[in-house]
């Protein structure tokens, strides 16, 4: 026998929910689960708990106490700890990486665009917030592999695809000659993070690299990348741009 749900037993339940939402809007207050201030309050509390205890040790009770909301309220907004953590990661990602890829849409000087983008990428990836988030995701991915996969798809994979698009455009302009652009995009980001990411993720470094170090690594990485994939047309353009 098929399992019944409250909505199946009551055909008018969905209409009642819509009516409640409309009534809340008419009264000028958000419906249950729709208040952005309350949602932000819960996420802020969760952030402090996850930083203090880590994902595995944190509980919804801990988050409830830290956020100053009832258990009933927190479950109106988030079904479980995993969903809450993913919402937190999405919010952090939106803040940290906002507009970062826009510079790839204004590519006049290829080398300078790659250097500028690589420096911003390296700085953000090795920042304390991003390193902490990645450690937490890695720690939880063994038990919840789907969450790790979603984290990669929504973050690193989207960024990678934007770099692929940029490199394809440079190939189309005759500035680069690349047989496997997907691989080259990974190579570029690895060159910009050479020696930095693993040292940060494993806490070999206790502080993020400074701007001078990032600049040195990124410029060297971009030079290697362009030596491997740059065309004679690129070399000619750079030579002409340096002429008095």
ABEGO torsion letter per residue (X at the ends): XBBBBAAAABAAAAAAAAAAAAAAAAAGBBBBGABAAAAAAAAAAAAAAAAAAEAAABBAAAAAAAAGBBAAAAAAABABAAAAAAAAAAAAAAAAABGAAAAAABBABAAAAAAAAAAAAAAAAABAAAAAAAAAAAAAAAABAAAAAAAAAABAAAAAAAAAAAAAAAAAAGABBBABAAAAAAAAAAAAABGAAAAAAAGABABBBBAAAAAAAAAAAAAAAAAAABBAAAAAAAAAAABX
